[in-house]
Amino acid sequence: MPTKLSSSENLSVVASREQICSDLQGEVVILDIKSGAYYGLNQVGASIWNFIQSPKTVQEIEDAILAEYEVDADVCKRDISALLEDLADQGLIEINNEAAA
């Protein structure tokens, strides 16, 4: 079932421990240890991936990308949600509800 981050204010995101990653000239390659599948992230995705090596809220991720790249806030929010949903669907990140903790 696809992950939805539509109400993401209280969500915390962190990279899963069940993967190995490596930087390759500004991009990131991730190996999912469980499935053996490789994934690649472009420069912006790599920035997000490196940022979520410790738990961050979705808002913190958006703020960091807006500070680093010249991008419309709505486009940034939509693209980050899409990336995080894809990473969650592949089991590469863990999403926790901070309000429930």
N, C-alpha and C positions, 0 to 999 in steps of 0.2 A: 504494500500500500504506500503510495507516495506521501512524503512528509510535507505538511503545510506550515509555513511560518507566518501566516497572515496576521496573527496577533502576537508579535514577537517582542513586545516591550519587556517582558519578564523572563525571556529565555536567555540562558547562558550556553555558549557553544565552546567545545574544546575538541581538538584532534583526538581520535581514538588511539589507544595504545597498541592496537593490533595492526599496525602498519609500519612500514619503513619508508622514509622519504629522503630525497637528495636534491640539492640545488644544481641545476645545469644551466649556467649562463643566464641567470635571471628567471628561469622557469623552474617548476618543481615537478619531479616524477615521484609518484607514490606507488608502493607495492603493498597491496592488501595481503597480509600474511595468511589469512584464512582461505581466501579464494585463489590466490596466486595471480590475480589480475593487476595490471599496471594502469595507472591513470596519469595524465599530464595536465598541468595547470599553466596558463599563460602568465605574464608578468603580474597582472592585477590579482589573478587567482593565487599566485605564489605569495604576494604580499598578504593576502587574507590568510592563507595557510600558515605562514610564518607567525602571523599575529595571534592565531588561535592555538598555539602550542601550549598556552595556559588559558584557563577559562576567561571568556570575554562575553559581554552581552552583545546582542545584535546591534544595539545602538552604538556601543563602543567601536564595533567593526565599521559601521557606517561612518562614524565621525573620523576614524583613522583614514579611511579611503578618501573621504571628501577633503581631508587635510593634505593628502599625498598626491591626489590626481585632480585635474580640472574636469569635473563631470557634474551634470545636472543632478540635484539631490533626489528627484523622483526616479531618474534612470538608475542612479547608484543603489537606491533602496530596492528597486525591482530586480536588478542584476545580482545583488548580494543575496537576496532571498532565493532566487533561482539557483545560484551556485550552492548555497547551504542546503537547499532541498535535495539537490543532486548528490552532494557529499553524504547527506544523511541517508538517502535511499541506498547508497553503496556501502553504508556502515563505516564510513571513514571519519565521521565525527559523532560526538555524543551531544545531545541537546537536553538541557535540564531546565525545568521551570523554577526560577528563583523564588517566585511568590509562594510556591508550594513547599519550599524548603524550610 
